[in-house]
């Protein structure tokens, strides 16, 4: 990953259900609030070690309540369900954009296997 992969501009959609990232090379990636919420880097979602991850369901209607910059390296995303504990580093946001095609289908398959829904 190069610095060109990092978001240099972020735009919250009017309905607050997606975040557009513009990277240093001018490429745009649109990430749904639901995707950002279920992939949160927080301990609540990731756990404190391997095998402790939590499958988050029922977030299809989630919105972003606030975006809070953290220094020159991260963003705290506050969701309208009150979740606000993950720090989305610029490197992690770039990773989420780059790996969306792999992560999102894996998440949907995990929901189905668990008998859960995006609801």
N, C-alpha and C positions, 0 to 999 in steps of 0.2 A: 504494500500500500504506500502510495506517495501522498504528499501534502495536497496534491491536486484532487485526491479522492475525498478529502475532508470537506464538509459543508462550509461554505463561506457566506451563504445566505439561507435563511429559513423563513418560510411563509406559512402562516396558519390559515386554513381555508375559512371562508365566511361562516360555514356551519360548524366549524371547530372539530370536524371529524377526520381531517387529514392535515398532514404537515408536508410541505414541499421543501426538499433540500436541493440547493444548487451547489454543486461542487466547484472546486478551483478550475476545472476544465470547462465549466459552463453547462455540464450535464444536470438535468433535473430528475429527481426521483420523488414520487409521491408515496408517502407511507400513511396508511390508514391509522387512525387513533387506536382502533381495535388491535391491529398488529403491534403497534408500539406498546400497548398495555400488556398483551399476553407475552411479549418478549422482554418485559421489563428486566433490567439488570439488578433489581432489588433482591435482597435476601428473602423477602416474602415470596418471591416467584422462583428464584434460583436456588434457594436453600443455602446452607452453609458448607456444602460439600457435595461431591458426586452422589447421585441417587436421591437427593433431597429436593429435587425440582418439583414444583407444584403446577399441575395443569389448570390453567385459568379458563373458565367457561363463562358463558352468559354476558359477553362484553360487546356484542354486535352493535349496540346503540351508544357505546361510550363516546364521550367527547373530551376534548382537551380544555380544561378550565383555565390554565395559565401555563406560560413558558417562562422559566426563570434562568437567566444565564448564570453559570458558575465559572468565574474566572474567564480565561481565554481557551478553555479546553472542554467544557461540558455544558449540558442543559438539564435542568430539573423540569420534568414534565409533571404537572399537576392535572390529574384526571377528575372528571366530575363524579366519580365514585369515591373520591377522597384519597385514592392512592397517589403518593407523592415521594416515595422513599428511594427511587432509583435515580442514579446519576447517569445520564446518557452522554458519555464522552463523545467527542466528534468522531473518534476512531470507531466507536461502537455504532453510532448512527450510520457511518459509511458502510460498516459491515452489514447492518440490517438492510440497507438499500441493495447492496451487492448480492446478498444471499436470500433475498425475498423469494425467489423462484424455488428455492430448496426448503426454506423454513416454513413458509405458509402451508404448502401441501402436507408437510410432516405434521404440523399442528392440527390441521383438519382431520387427518387420518387418526391422530391420537384422540381427538374428541370423539370420533365415531367409535373407535375401539373401546372407549370408556363409557359409551352410552350417554355422552353429554352433548350439549348443543351450544351454538354461538349465541342463541336466544337473546 
